[in-house]
Amino acid sequence: MNQSADNIRVKLPVTILMLIAGTFMILPFLWMLSTSFQTPSEVFRQWLPSKLDFSNHERIWTGSYNFVPYYLNSLKISVIGTIGAVFLSALAAYGFARTEFKGRDTLFIVYLSMMMIPPQVVFVPKFIMFNWVGIYNTHWALILPAMFSIFGVFMFRQFFLSIPKEITESAFLDGAGHFKIFLKLVLPLAKPAIATFAIIDFSWQWNDYENALVFLTSPDLYTIPLGLQNFVLENNVDYNGMMAAASAAIIPMIAIFLIGQKYIIQGISSSAVKG
């Protein structure tokens, strides 16, 4: 009984602190939603709108801003880039985790060290290369580099190392090759890792501003982060429209999280049972 009371005394302050921290973190999100339903005169004057004004949400889709192309461009880049990143990262990670060749671990360390290079350093070389290849000012300038993720290779490799070697060795004895084992055996077991990485990578690509700013110049190719600049007018900022667009922009991220969390929970549950 005393031990239970001591646990409550320890956990209660921590819970209160976490609740306060969580409240501060969610306040900007709540302000964004509230502002999207306010009139221009209510911004910065009150927290809650006097009445729900849906005109801000209507005009970003049907008005002069025409947010639909930006939305579709972001979906195209993020979906294709994420699918490619998941497949290529998992394939490379399988090679580092399940194939034996000279200098494998050294090569992996060198490859992993590339994460220390700031992405801004390679903007000029990428610009020259994309211009030479002919994909500058196209969506492929964002999609192709996004398909190669050092973090994804590291994450999948660590997961593949946790899979017992006996599983793949028995498949080898049955005559299966590396690629068949990867597609038919390893990938189905990696659903929790795939879901986790897909959520992270999709959010990175969906919110990517710098690469879109550097490698896209045509307004019809703009993504959502670039499209939000249209709400910064010459003499003022259309906060209501910007917050309405930002509210709509988080829907795909919430959707992919809800889809992927099932596999993440399944992976955690199965790991707990095995342990």
Secondary structure by P-SEA (a helix, b strand, c coil): caaaaaaaaaaaaaaaaaaaaaaaaaaaaaaaaaaaaccccccccccccccccaaaaaaaacccccaaaaaaaaaaaaaaaaaaaaaaaaaaaaaaccccccaaaaaaaaaaaccccccccaaaaaaaaaaaaccccccccccccccccaaaaaaaaaaaaaccaaaaaaaaaacccaaaaaaccccccaaaaaaaaaaaaaaaaaaccccccccccccccccccccccccccccccaaaaaaaaaaaaaaaaaaaaaaaaaaaaaaaaaaaaac
